[in-house]
Amino acid sequence: MRACYACGSEVRSSERVGREERCLHCGADLRCCQNCRFYAPGRRNDCAEPQAEPVADKERGNFCEYFAFRRAQPAAAGA
């Protein structure tokens, strides 16, 4: 399942996420570092992909060629 980093709502697009696409629930940008599987706070440029160009605002849509939507973690039982 893919989910919005900001509100946790499921993202049901089966296609590639465009730079200007927004979450239908909260309006957050979807193609951003916060939603990328390579997002790694604390690493160089906060990214696990060493060839990616630095992105200043991790919550804004961008043109990164390495963007891959992260998979949401299933909710913990009883949470």
mmCIF file of the N, C-alpha and C atoms, coordinates in Angstrom:
data_MODEL
# 
_entry.id   MODEL 
# 
loop_
_atom_site.group_PDB 
_atom_site.id 
_atom_site.type_symbol 
_atom_site.label_atom_id 
_atom_site.label_alt_id 
_atom_site.label_comp_id 
_atom_site.label_asym_id 
_atom_site.label_entity_id 
_atom_site.label_seq_id 
_atom_site.pdbx_PDB_ins_code 
_atom_site.Cartn_x 
_atom_site.Cartn_y 
_atom_site.Cartn_z 
_atom_site.occupancy 
_atom_site.B_iso_or_equiv 
_atom_site.pdbx_formal_charge 
_atom_site.auth_seq_id 
_atom_site.auth_comp_id 
_atom_site.auth_asym_id 
_atom_site.auth_atom_id 
_atom_site.pdbx_PDB_model_num 
ATOM 1   N N  . MET A 1 1  ? 0.841  -1.184 0.000   1.00 0.00 ? 1  MET A N  1 
ATOM 2   C CA . MET A 1 1  ? 0.000  0.000  0.000   1.00 0.00 ? 1  MET A CA 1 
ATOM 3   C C  . MET A 1 1  ? 0.884  1.245  0.000   1.00 0.00 ? 1  MET A C  1 
ATOM 4   N N  . ARG A 1 2  ? 0.472  2.238  -0.758  1.00 0.00 ? 2  ARG A N  1 
ATOM 5   C CA . ARG A 1 2  ? 1.158  3.523  -0.754  1.00 0.00 ? 2  ARG A CA 1 
ATOM 6   C C  . ARG A 1 2  ? 0.308  4.492  0.050   1.00 0.00 ? 2  ARG A C  1 
ATOM 7   N N  . ALA A 1 3  ? 0.966  5.317  0.876   1.00 0.00 ? 3  ALA A N  1 
ATOM 8   C CA . ALA A 1 3  ? 0.234  6.252  1.730   1.00 0.00 ? 3  ALA A CA 1 
ATOM 9   C C  . ALA A 1 3  ? 0.916  7.608  1.738   1.00 0.00 ? 3  ALA A C  1 
ATOM 10  N N  . CYS A 1 4  ? 0.135  8.651  1.901   1.00 0.00 ? 4  CYS A N  1 
ATOM 11  C CA . CYS A 1 4  ? 0.625  10.018 2.002   1.00 0.00 ? 4  CYS A CA 1 
ATOM 12  C C  . CYS A 1 4  ? 1.441  10.170 3.282   1.00 0.00 ? 4  CYS A C  1 
ATOM 13  N N  . TYR A 1 5  ? 2.615  10.774 3.182   1.00 0.00 ? 5  TYR A N  1 
ATOM 14  C CA . TYR A 1 5  ? 3.463  10.974 4.369   1.00 0.00 ? 5  TYR A CA 1 
ATOM 15  C C  . TYR A 1 5  ? 2.805  11.908 5.371   1.00 0.00 ? 5  TYR A C  1 
ATOM 16  N N  . ALA A 1 6  ? 1.979  12.850 4.903   1.00 0.00 ? 6  ALA A N  1 
ATOM 17  C CA . ALA A 1 6  ? 1.427  13.886 5.776   1.00 0.00 ? 6  ALA A CA 1 
ATOM 18  C C  . ALA A 1 6  ? 0.226  13.417 6.592   1.00 0.00 ? 6  ALA A C  1 
ATOM 19  N N  . CYS A 1 7  ? -0.666 12.662 5.958   1.00 0.00 ? 7  CYS A N  1 
ATOM 20  C CA . CYS A 1 7  ? -1.893 12.289 6.662   1.00 0.00 ? 7  CYS A CA 1 
ATOM 21  C C  . CYS A 1 7  ? -2.109 10.785 6.772   1.00 0.00 ? 7  CYS A C  1 
ATOM 22  N N  . GLY A 1 8  ? -1.321 9.993  6.045   1.00 0.00 ? 8  GLY A N  1 
ATOM 23  C CA . GLY A 1 8  ? -1.446 8.546  6.117   1.00 0.00 ? 8  GLY A CA 1 
ATOM 24  C C  . GLY A 1 8  ? -2.529 7.961  5.234   1.00 0.00 ? 8  GLY A C  1 
ATOM 25  N N  . SER A 1 9  ? -3.236 8.811  4.473   1.00 0.00 ? 9  SER A N  1 
ATOM 26  C CA . SER A 1 9  ? -4.295 8.306  3.592   1.00 0.00 ? 9  SER A CA 1 
ATOM 27  C C  . SER A 1 9  ? -3.704 7.476  2.462   1.00 0.00 ? 9  SER A C  1 
ATOM 28  N N  . GLU A 1 10 ? -4.401 6.430  2.092   1.00 0.00 ? 10 GLU A N  1 
ATOM 29  C CA . GLU A 1 10 ? -3.946 5.564  1.015   1.00 0.00 ? 10 GLU A CA 1 
ATOM 30  C C  . GLU A 1 10 ? -3.944 6.320  -0.307  1.00 0.00 ? 10 GLU A C  1 
ATOM 31  N N  . VAL A 1 11 ? -2.887 6.115  -1.085  1.00 0.00 ? 11 VAL A N  1 
ATOM 32  C CA . VAL A 1 11 ? -2.761 6.694  -2.423  1.00 0.00 ? 11 VAL A CA 1 
ATOM 33  C C  . VAL A 1 11 ? -3.045 5.565  -3.388  1.00 0.00 ? 11 VAL A C  1 
ATOM 34  N N  . ARG A 1 12 ? -4.118 5.684  -4.149  1.00 0.00 ? 12 ARG A N  1 
ATOM 35  C CA . ARG A 1 12 ? -4.572 4.568  -4.980  1.00 0.00 ? 12 ARG A CA 1 
ATOM 36  C C  . ARG A 1 12 ? -4.165 4.666  -6.440  1.00 0.00 ? 12 ARG A C  1 
ATOM 37  N N  . SER A 1 13 ? -3.243 5.523  -6.782  1.00 0.00 ? 13 SER A N  1 
ATOM 38  C CA . SER A 1 13 ? -2.789 5.647  -8.161  1.00 0.00 ? 13 SER A CA 1 
ATOM 39  C C  . SER A 1 13 ? -1.908 4.457  -8.504  1.00 0.00 ? 13 SER A C  1 
ATOM 40  N N  . SER A 1 14 ? -2.203 3.792  -9.604  1.00 0.00 ? 14 SER A N  1 
ATOM 41  C CA . SER A 1 14 ? -1.389 2.662  -10.032 1.00 0.00 ? 14 SER A CA 1 
ATOM 42  C C  . SER A 1 14 ? -0.305 3.120  -11.006 1.00 0.00 ? 14 SER A C  1 
ATOM 43  N N  . GLU A 1 15 ? -0.403 4.361  -11.447 1.00 0.00 ? 15 GLU A N  1 
ATOM 44  C CA . GLU A 1 15 ? 0.558  4.907  -12.389 1.00 0.00 ? 15 GLU A CA 1 
ATOM 45  C C  . GLU A 1 15 ? 1.643  5.669  -11.645 1.00 0.00 ? 15 GLU A C  1 
ATOM 46  N N  . ARG A 1 16 ? 2.611  6.169  -12.393 1.00 0.00 ? 16 ARG A N  1 
ATOM 47  C CA . ARG A 1 16 ? 3.665  6.985  -11.812 1.00 0.00 ? 16 ARG A CA 1 
ATOM 48  C C  . ARG A 1 16 ? 3.049  8.258  -11.248 1.00 0.00 ? 16 ARG A C  1 
ATOM 49  N N  . VAL A 1 17 ? 3.603  8.732  -10.163 1.00 0.00 ? 17 VAL A N  1 
ATOM 50  C CA . VAL A 1 17 ? 3.107  9.935  -9.507  1.00 0.00 ? 17 VAL A CA 1 
ATOM 51  C C  . VAL A 1 17 ? 3.809  11.135 -10.118 1.00 0.00 ? 17 VAL A C  1 
ATOM 52  N N  . GLY A 1 18 ? 3.032  12.090 -10.634 1.00 0.00 ? 18 GLY A N  1 
ATOM 53  C CA . GLY A 1 18 ? 3.579  13.291 -11.248 1.00 0.00 ? 18 GLY A CA 1 
ATOM 54  C C  . GLY A 1 18 ? 3.984  14.337 -10.207 1.00 0.00 ? 18 GLY A C  1 
ATOM 55  N N  . ARG A 1 19 ? 4.858  15.264 -10.602 1.00 0.00 ? 19 ARG A N  1 
ATOM 56  C CA . ARG A 1 19 ? 5.383  16.271 -9.694  1.00 0.00 ? 19 ARG A CA 1 
ATOM 57  C C  . ARG A 1 19 ? 4.301  17.141 -9.079  1.00 0.00 ? 19 ARG A C  1 
ATOM 58  N N  . GLU A 1 20 ? 3.224  17.378 -9.769  1.00 0.00 ? 20 GLU A N  1 
ATOM 59  C CA . GLU A 1 20 ? 2.184  18.266 -9.258  1.00 0.00 ? 20 GLU A CA 1 
ATOM 60  C C  . GLU A 1 20 ? 0.998  17.531 -8.636  1.00 0.00 ? 20 GLU A C  1 
ATOM 61  N N  . GLU A 1 21 ? 1.092  16.214 -8.518  1.00 0.00 ? 21 GLU A N  1 
ATOM 62  C CA . GLU A 1 21 ? -0.013 15.467 -7.902  1.00 0.00 ? 21 GLU A CA 1 
ATOM 63  C C  . GLU A 1 21 ? -0.041 15.696 -6.404  1.00 0.00 ? 21 GLU A C  1 
ATOM 64  N N  . ARG A 1 22 ? -1.256 15.803 -5.886  1.00 0.00 ? 22 ARG A N  1 
ATOM 65  C CA . ARG A 1 22 ? -1.443 16.064 -4.457  1.00 0.00 ? 22 ARG A CA 1 
ATOM 66  C C  . ARG A 1 22 ? -2.356 14.999 -3.852  1.00 0.00 ? 22 ARG A C  1 
ATOM 67  N N  . CYS A 1 23 ? -2.217 14.831 -2.553  1.00 0.00 ? 23 CYS A N  1 
ATOM 68  C CA . CYS A 1 23 ? -3.065 13.909 -1.810  1.00 0.00 ? 23 CYS A CA 1 
ATOM 69  C C  . CYS A 1 23 ? -4.507 14.399 -1.894  1.00 0.00 ? 23 CYS A C  1 
ATOM 70  N N  . LEU A 1 24 ? -5.427 13.512 -2.214  1.00 0.00 ? 24 LEU A N  1 
ATOM 71  C CA . LEU A 1 24 ? -6.837 13.888 -2.307  1.00 0.00 ? 24 LEU A CA 1 
ATOM 72  C C  . LEU A 1 24 ? -7.426 14.235 -0.946  1.00 0.00 ? 24 LEU A C  1 
ATOM 73  N N  . HIS A 1 25 ? -6.815 13.751 0.118   1.00 0.00 ? 25 HIS A N  1 
ATOM 74  C CA . HIS A 1 25 ? -7.351 13.986 1.462   1.00 0.00 ? 25 HIS A CA 1 
ATOM 75  C C  . HIS A 1 25 ? -6.832 15.278 2.085   1.00 0.00 ? 25 HIS A C  1 
ATOM 76  N N  . CYS A 1 26 ? -5.501 15.516 2.037   1.00 0.00 ? 26 CYS A N  1 
ATOM 77  C CA . CYS A 1 26 ? -4.932 16.676 2.737   1.00 0.00 ? 26 CYS A CA 1 
ATOM 78  C C  . CYS A 1 26 ? -4.275 17.707 1.832   1.00 0.00 ? 26 CYS A C  1 
ATOM 79  N N  . GLY A 1 27 ? -4.055 17.392 0.553   1.00 0.00 ? 27 GLY A N  1 
ATOM 80  C CA . GLY A 1 27 ? -3.469 18.339 -0.387  1.00 0.00 ? 27 GLY A CA 1 
ATOM 81  C C  . GLY A 1 27 ? -1.952 18.375 -0.407  1.00 0.00 ? 27 GLY A C  1 
ATOM 82  N N  . ALA A 1 28 ? -1.277 17.508 0.342   1.00 0.00 ? 28 ALA A N  1 
ATOM 83  C CA . ALA A 1 28 ? 0.188  17.479 0.357   1.00 0.00 ? 28 ALA A CA 1 
ATOM 84  C C  . ALA A 1 28 ? 0.719  16.973 -0.980  1.00 0.00 ? 28 ALA A C  1 
ATOM 85  N N  . ASP A 1 29 ? 1.880  17.477 -1.386  1.00 0.00 ? 29 ASP A N  1 
ATOM 86  C CA . ASP A 1 29 ? 2.533  16.982 -2.592  1.00 0.00 ? 29 ASP A CA 1 
ATOM 87  C C  . ASP A 1 29 ? 2.859  15.506 -2.410  1.00 0.00 ? 29 ASP A C  1 
ATOM 88  N N  . LEU A 1 30 ? 2.635  14.708 -3.455  1.00 0.00 ? 30 LEU A N  1 
ATOM 89  C CA . LEU A 1 30 ? 2.899  13.271 -3.354  1.00 0.00 ? 30 LEU A CA 1 
ATOM 90  C C  . LEU A 1 30 ? 4.286  12.887 -3.859  1.00 0.00 ? 30 LEU A C  1 
ATOM 91  N N  . ARG A 1 31 ? 4.752  13.540 -4.929  1.00 0.00 ? 31 ARG A N  1 
ATOM 92  C CA . ARG A 1 31 ? 6.076  13.205 -5.475  1.00 0.00 ? 31 ARG A CA 1 
ATOM 93  C C  . ARG A 1 31 ? 7.118  14.076 -4.774  1.00 0.00 ? 31 ARG A C  1 
ATOM 94  N N  . CYS A 1 32 ? 7.409  13.712 -3.544  1.00 0.00 ? 32 CYS A N  1 
ATOM 95  C CA . CYS A 1 32 ? 8.360  14.478 -2.731  1.00 0.00 ? 32 CYS A CA 1 
ATOM 96  C C  . CYS A 1 32 ? 9.246  13.507 -1.959  1.00 0.00 ? 32 CYS A C  1 
ATOM 97  N N  . CYS A 1 33 ? 10.331 14.031 -1.419  1.00 0.00 ? 33 CYS A N  1 
ATOM 98  C CA . CYS A 1 33 ? 11.280 13.186 -0.678  1.00 0.00 ? 33 CYS A CA 1 
ATOM 99  C C  . CYS A 1 33 ? 10.609 12.420 0.455   1.00 0.00 ? 33 CYS A C  1 
ATOM 100 N N  . GLN A 1 34 ? 9.698  13.066 1.162   1.00 0.00 ? 34 GLN A N  1 
ATOM 101 C CA . GLN A 1 34 ? 9.043  12.425 2.309   1.00 0.00 ? 34 GLN A CA 1 
ATOM 102 C C  . GLN A 1 34 ? 8.294  11.149 1.902   1.00 0.00 ? 34 GLN A C  1 
ATOM 103 N N  . ASN A 1 35 ? 7.872  11.045 0.655   1.00 0.00 ? 35 ASN A N  1 
ATOM 104 C CA . ASN A 1 35 ? 7.155  9.855  0.186   1.00 0.00 ? 35 ASN A CA 1 
ATOM 105 C C  . ASN A 1 35 ? 8.050  8.874  -0.566  1.00 0.00 ? 35 ASN A C  1 
ATOM 106 N N  . CYS A 1 36 ? 9.335  9.167  -0.657  1.00 0.00 ? 36 CYS A N  1 
ATOM 107 C CA . CYS A 1 36 ? 10.236 8.335  -1.453  1.00 0.00 ? 36 CYS A CA 1 
ATOM 108 C C  . CYS A 1 36 ? 10.886 7.240  -0.613  1.00 0.00 ? 36 CYS A C  1 
ATOM 109 N N  . ARG A 1 37 ? 11.057 6.082  -1.207  1.00 0.00 ? 37 ARG A N  1 
ATOM 110 C CA . ARG A 1 37 ? 11.688 4.971  -0.491  1.00 0.00 ? 37 ARG A CA 1 
ATOM 111 C C  . ARG A 1 37 ? 13.155 5.238  -0.204  1.00 0.00 ? 37 ARG A C  1 
ATOM 112 N N  . PHE A 1 38 ? 13.774 6.191  -0.900  1.00 0.00 ? 38 PHE A N  1 
ATOM 113 C CA . PHE A 1 38 ? 15.177 6.529  -0.673  1.00 0.00 ? 38 PHE A CA 1 
ATOM 114 C C  . PHE A 1 38 ? 15.363 7.610  0.398   1.00 0.00 ? 38 PHE A C  1 
ATOM 115 N N  . TYR A 1 39 ? 14.275 8.195  0.899   1.00 0.00 ? 39 TYR A N  1 
ATOM 116 C CA . TYR A 1 39 ? 14.383 9.240  1.912   1.00 0.00 ? 39 TYR A CA 1 
ATOM 117 C C  . TYR A 1 39 ? 15.024 8.644  3.170   1.00 0.00 ? 39 TYR A C  1 
ATOM 118 N N  . ALA A 1 40 ? 16.136 9.257  3.587   1.00 0.00 ? 40 ALA A N  1 
ATOM 119 C CA . ALA A 1 40 ? 16.897 8.724  4.723   1.00 0.00 ? 40 ALA A CA 1 
ATOM 120 C C  . ALA A 1 40 ? 17.465 9.883  5.533   1.00 0.00 ? 40 ALA A C  1 
ATOM 121 N N  . PRO A 1 41 ? 16.670 10.436 6.460   1.00 0.00 ? 41 PRO A N  1 
ATOM 122 C CA . PRO A 1 41 ? 17.149 11.551 7.276   1.00 0.00 ? 41 PRO A CA 1 
ATOM 123 C C  . PRO A 1 41 ? 18.477 11.211 7.954   1.00 0.00 ? 41 PRO A C  1 
ATOM 124 N N  . GLY A 1 42 ? 19.398 12.160 7.897   1.00 0.00 ? 42 GLY A N  1 
ATOM 125 C CA . GLY A 1 42 ? 20.710 11.961 8.498   1.00 0.00 ? 42 GLY A CA 1 
ATOM 126 C C  . GLY A 1 42 ? 21.783 11.554 7.508   1.00 0.00 ? 42 GLY A C  1 
ATOM 127 N N  . ARG A 1 43 ? 21.387 10.990 6.386   1.00 0.00 ? 43 ARG A N  1 
ATOM 128 C CA . ARG A 1 43 ? 22.363 10.650 5.346   1.00 0.00 ? 43 ARG A CA 1 
ATOM 129 C C  . ARG A 1 43 ? 22.634 11.893 4.514   1.00 0.00 ? 43 ARG A C  1 
ATOM 130 N N  . ARG A 1 44 ? 23.674 11.856 3.721   1.00 0.00 ? 44 ARG A N  1 
ATOM 131 C CA . ARG A 1 44 ? 24.003 12.988 2.853   1.00 0.00 ? 44 ARG A CA 1 
ATOM 132 C C  . ARG A 1 44 ? 22.773 13.350 2.020   1.00 0.00 ? 44 ARG A C  1 
ATOM 133 N N  . ASN A 1 45 ? 22.391 14.597 2.059   1.00 0.00 ? 45 ASN A N  1 
ATOM 134 C CA . ASN A 1 45 ? 21.194 15.108 1.365   1.00 0.00 ? 45 ASN A CA 1 
ATOM 135 C C  . ASN A 1 45 ? 19.911 14.411 1.819   1.00 0.00 ? 45 ASN A C  1 
ATOM 136 N N  . ASP A 1 46 ? 19.958 13.715 2.941   1.00 0.00 ? 46 ASP A N  1 
ATOM 137 C CA . ASP A 1 46 ? 18.810 12.957 3.469   1.00 0.00 ? 46 ASP A CA 1 
ATOM 138 C C  . ASP A 1 46 ? 18.296 11.944 2.458   1.00 0.00 ? 46 ASP A C  1 
ATOM 139 N N  . CYS A 1 47 ? 19.221 11.386 1.682   1.00 0.00 ? 47 CYS A N  1 
ATOM 140 C CA . CYS A 1 47 ? 18.825 10.464 0.619   1.00 0.00 ? 47 CYS A CA 1 
ATOM 141 C C  . CYS A 1 47 ? 19.773 9.269  0.562   1.00 0.00 ? 47 CYS A C  1 
ATOM 142 N N  . ALA A 1 48 ? 19.205 8.083  0.411   1.00 0.00 ? 48 ALA A N  1 
ATOM 143 C CA . ALA A 1 48 ? 19.995 6.855  0.315   1.00 0.00 ? 48 ALA A CA 1 
ATOM 144 C C  . ALA A 1 48 ? 20.474 6.600  -1.113  1.00 0.00 ? 48 ALA A C  1 
ATOM 145 N N  . GLU A 1 49 ? 20.001 7.377  -2.072  1.00 0.00 ? 49 GLU A N  1 
ATOM 146 C CA . GLU A 1 49 ? 20.434 7.237  -3.458  1.00 0.00 ? 49 GLU A CA 1 
ATOM 147 C C  . GLU A 1 49 ? 21.597 8.204  -3.682  1.00 0.00 ? 49 GLU A C  1 
ATOM 148 N N  . PRO A 1 50 ? 22.821 7.707  -3.799  1.00 0.00 ? 50 PRO A N  1 
ATOM 149 C CA . PRO A 1 50 ? 23.994 8.585  -3.870  1.00 0.00 ? 50 PRO A CA 1 
ATOM 150 C C  . PRO A 1 50 ? 24.063 9.473  -5.112  1.00 0.00 ? 50 PRO A C  1 
ATOM 151 N N  . GLN A 1 51 ? 23.371 9.126  -6.184  1.00 0.00 ? 51 GLN A N  1 
ATOM 152 C CA . GLN A 1 51 ? 23.436 9.915  -7.410  1.00 0.00 ? 51 GLN A CA 1 
ATOM 153 C C  . GLN A 1 51 ? 22.353 10.983 -7.496  1.00 0.00 ? 51 GLN A C  1 
ATOM 154 N N  . ALA A 1 52 ? 21.420 10.990 -6.568  1.00 0.00 ? 52 ALA A N  1 
ATOM 155 C CA . ALA A 1 52 ? 20.321 11.958 -6.613  1.00 0.00 ? 52 ALA A CA 1 
ATOM 156 C C  . ALA A 1 52 ? 20.827 13.367 -6.334  1.00 0.00 ? 52 ALA A C  1 
ATOM 157 N N  . GLU A 1 53 ? 20.260 14.325 -7.045  1.00 0.00 ? 53 GLU A N  1 
ATOM 158 C CA . GLU A 1 53 ? 20.578 15.734 -6.825  1.00 0.00 ? 53 GLU A CA 1 
ATOM 159 C C  . GLU A 1 53 ? 19.969 16.166 -5.499  1.00 0.00 ? 53 GLU A C  1 
ATOM 160 N N  . PRO A 1 54 ? 20.618 17.081 -4.771  1.00 0.00 ? 54 PRO A N  1 
ATOM 161 C CA . PRO A 1 54 ? 20.050 17.575 -3.515  1.00 0.00 ? 54 PRO A CA 1 
ATOM 162 C C  . PRO A 1 54 ? 18.709 18.277 -3.743  1.00 0.00 ? 54 PRO A C  1 
ATOM 163 N N  . VAL A 1 55 ? 17.783 18.077 -2.826  1.00 0.00 ? 55 VAL A N  1 
ATOM 164 C CA . VAL A 1 55 ? 16.478 18.730 -2.862  1.00 0.00 ? 55 VAL A CA 1 
ATOM 165 C C  . VAL A 1 55 ? 16.342 19.501 -1.556  1.00 0.00 ? 55 VAL A C  1 
ATOM 166 N N  . ALA A 1 56 ? 16.086 20.808 -1.663  1.00 0.00 ? 56 ALA A N  1 
ATOM 167 C CA . ALA A 1 56 ? 16.038 21.663 -0.471  1.00 0.00 ? 56 ALA A CA 1 
ATOM 168 C C  . ALA A 1 56 ? 14.808 21.393 0.394   1.00 0.00 ? 56 ALA A C  1 
ATOM 169 N N  . ASP A 1 57 ? 13.629 21.357 -0.214  1.00 0.00 ? 57 ASP A N  1 
ATOM 170 C CA . ASP A 1 57 ? 12.394 21.192 0.541   1.00 0.00 ? 57 ASP A CA 1 
ATOM 171 C C  . ASP A 1 57 ? 11.879 19.772 0.347   1.00 0.00 ? 57 ASP A C  1 
ATOM 172 N N  . LYS A 1 58 ? 11.995 18.969 1.376   1.00 0.00 ? 58 LYS A N  1 
ATOM 173 C CA . LYS A 1 58 ? 11.651 17.546 1.292   1.00 0.00 ? 58 LYS A CA 1 
ATOM 174 C C  . LYS A 1 58 ? 10.152 17.275 1.235   1.00 0.00 ? 58 LYS A C  1 
ATOM 175 N N  . GLU A 1 59 ? 9.329  18.315 1.423   1.00 0.00 ? 59 GLU A N  1 
ATOM 176 C CA . GLU A 1 59 ? 7.873  18.142 1.400   1.00 0.00 ? 59 GLU A CA 1 
ATOM 177 C C  . GLU A 1 59 ? 7.228  18.704 0.139   1.00 0.00 ? 59 GLU A C  1 
ATOM 178 N N  . ARG A 1 60 ? 8.026  19.264 -0.768  1.00 0.00 ? 60 ARG A N  1 
ATOM 179 C CA . ARG A 1 60 ? 7.495  19.836 -2.007  1.00 0.00 ? 60 ARG A CA 1 
ATOM 180 C C  . ARG A 1 60 ? 7.751  18.893 -3.172  1.00 0.00 ? 60 ARG A C  1 
ATOM 181 N N  . GLY A 1 61 ? 6.876  18.938 -4.153  1.00 0.00 ? 61 GLY A N  1 
ATOM 182 C CA . GLY A 1 61 ? 7.047  18.126 -5.344  1.00 0.00 ? 61 GLY A CA 1 
ATOM 183 C C  . GLY A 1 61 ? 8.358  18.461 -6.030  1.00 0.00 ? 61 GLY A C  1 
ATOM 184 N N  . ASN A 1 62 ? 8.998  17.459 -6.642  1.00 0.00 ? 62 ASN A N  1 
ATOM 185 C CA . ASN A 1 62 ? 10.269 17.694 -7.310  1.00 0.00 ? 62 ASN A CA 1 
ATOM 186 C C  . ASN A 1 62 ? 10.404 16.803 -8.542  1.00 0.00 ? 62 ASN A C  1 
ATOM 187 N N  . PHE A 1 63 ? 11.511 16.982 -9.256  1.00 0.00 ? 63 PHE A N  1 
ATOM 188 C CA . PHE A 1 63 ? 11.742 16.243 -10.498 1.00 0.00 ? 63 PHE A CA 1 
ATOM 189 C C  . PHE A 1 63 ? 12.770 15.125 -10.345 1.00 0.00 ? 63 PHE A C  1 
ATOM 190 N N  . CYS A 1 64 ? 13.045 14.688 -9.140  1.00 0.00 ? 64 CYS A N  1 
ATOM 191 C CA . CYS A 1 64 ? 14.074 13.672 -8.931  1.00 0.00 ? 64 CYS A CA 1 
ATOM 192 C C  . CYS A 1 64 ? 13.802 12.444 -9.798  1.00 0.00 ? 64 CYS A C  1 
ATOM 193 N N  . GLU A 1 65 ? 14.827 12.027 -10.524 1.00 0.00 ? 65 GLU A N  1 
ATOM 194 C CA . GLU A 1 65 ? 14.707 10.873 -11.420 1.00 0.00 ? 65 GLU A CA 1 
ATOM 195 C C  . GLU A 1 65 ? 14.670 9.549  -10.670 1.00 0.00 ? 65 GLU A C  1 
ATOM 196 N N  . TYR A 1 66 ? 15.067 9.562  -9.410  1.00 0.00 ? 66 TYR A N  1 
ATOM 197 C CA . TYR A 1 66 ? 15.140 8.323  -8.627  1.00 0.00 ? 66 TYR A CA 1 
ATOM 198 C C  . TYR A 1 66 ? 13.922 8.106  -7.737  1.00 0.00 ? 66 TYR A C  1 
ATOM 199 N N  . PHE A 1 67 ? 12.950 8.995  -7.818  1.00 0.00 ? 67 PHE A N  1 
ATOM 200 C CA . PHE A 1 67 ? 11.778 8.874  -6.954  1.00 0.00 ? 67 PHE A CA 1 
ATOM 201 C C  . PHE A 1 67 ? 11.107 7.519  -7.139  1.00 0.00 ? 67 PHE A C  1 
ATOM 202 N N  . ALA A 1 68 ? 10.845 6.853  -6.028  1.00 0.00 ? 68 ALA A N  1 
ATOM 203 C CA . ALA A 1 68 ? 10.087 5.603  -6.011  1.00 0.00 ? 68 ALA A CA 1 
ATOM 204 C C  . ALA A 1 68 ? 9.207  5.661  -4.766  1.00 0.00 ? 68 ALA A C  1 
ATOM 205 N N  . PHE A 1 69 ? 7.914  5.596  -4.944  1.00 0.00 ? 69 PHE A N  1 
ATOM 206 C CA . PHE A 1 69 ? 6.987  5.738  -3.816  1.00 0.00 ? 69 PHE A CA 1 
ATOM 207 C C  . PHE A 1 69 ? 7.273  4.666  -2.775  1.00 0.00 ? 69 PHE A C  1 
ATOM 208 N N  . ARG A 1 70 ? 7.418  5.082  -1.533  1.00 0.00 ? 70 ARG A N  1 
ATOM 209 C CA . ARG A 1 70 ? 7.678  4.134  -0.451  1.00 0.00 ? 70 ARG A CA 1 
ATOM 210 C C  . ARG A 1 70 ? 6.405  3.354  -0.152  1.00 0.00 ? 70 ARG A C  1 
ATOM 211 N N  . ARG A 1 71 ? 6.578  2.191  0.362   1.00 0.00 ? 71 ARG A N  1 
ATOM 212 C CA . ARG A 1 71 ? 5.444  1.368  0.799   1.00 0.00 ? 71 ARG A CA 1 
ATOM 213 C C  . ARG A 1 71 ? 5.142  1.698  2.236   1.00 0.00 ? 71 ARG A C  1 
ATOM 214 N N  . ALA A 1 72 ? 3.877  1.894  2.556   1.00 0.00 ? 72 ALA A N  1 
ATOM 215 C CA . ALA A 1 72 ? 3.470  2.188  3.927   1.00 0.00 ? 72 ALA A CA 1 
ATOM 216 C C  . ALA A 1 72 ? 3.621  0.934  4.774   1.00 0.00 ? 72 ALA A C  1 
ATOM 217 N N  . GLN A 1 73 ? 3.990  1.130  6.014   1.00 0.00 ? 73 GLN A N  1 
ATOM 218 C CA . GLN A 1 73 ? 4.090  0.028  6.950   1.00 0.00 ? 73 GLN A CA 1 
ATOM 219 C C  . GLN A 1 73 ? 2.692  -0.311 7.449   1.00 0.00 ? 73 GLN A C  1 
ATOM 220 N N  . PRO A 1 74 ? 2.342  -1.575 7.553   1.00 0.00 ? 74 PRO A N  1 
ATOM 221 C CA . PRO A 1 74 ? 1.032  -1.935 8.084   1.00 0.00 ? 74 PRO A CA 1 
ATOM 222 C C  . PRO A 1 74 ? 0.896  -1.434 9.520   1.00 0.00 ? 74 PRO A C  1 
ATOM 223 N N  . ALA A 1 75 ? -0.305 -1.051 9.878   1.00 0.00 ? 75 ALA A N  1 
ATOM 224 C CA . ALA A 1 75 ? -0.560 -0.571 11.243  1.00 0.00 ? 75 ALA A CA 1 
ATOM 225 C C  . ALA A 1 75 ? -0.307 -1.700 12.235  1.00 0.00 ? 75 ALA A C  1 
ATOM 226 N N  . ALA A 1 76 ? 0.236  -1.360 13.372  1.00 0.00 ? 76 ALA A N  1 
ATOM 227 C CA . ALA A 1 76 ? 0.508  -2.368 14.402  1.00 0.00 ? 76 ALA A CA 1 
ATOM 228 C C  . ALA A 1 76 ? -0.796 -2.915 14.950  1.00 0.00 ? 76 ALA A C  1 
ATOM 229 N N  . ALA A 1 77 ? -0.812 -4.186 15.266  1.00 0.00 ? 77 ALA A N  1 
ATOM 230 C CA . ALA A 1 77 ? -2.015 -4.814 15.818  1.00 0.00 ? 77 ALA A CA 1 
ATOM 231 C C  . ALA A 1 77 ? -2.390 -4.157 17.138  1.00 0.00 ? 77 ALA A C  1 
ATOM 232 N N  . GLY A 1 78 ? -3.640 -3.812 17.275  1.00 0.00 ? 78 GLY A N  1 
ATOM 233 C CA . GLY A 1 78 ? -4.137 -3.209 18.508  1.00 0.00 ? 78 GLY A CA 1 
ATOM 234 C C  . GLY A 1 78 ? -3.855 -1.728 18.623  1.00 0.00 ? 78 GLY A C  1 
ATOM 235 N N  . ALA A 1 79 ? -3.293 -1.121 17.559  1.00 0.00 ? 79 ALA A N  1 
ATOM 236 C CA . ALA A 1 79 ? -2.978 0.316  17.605  1.00 0.00 ? 79 ALA A CA 1 
ATOM 237 C C  . ALA A 1 79 ? -4.134 1.144  17.126  1.00 0.00 ? 79 ALA A C  1 
# 
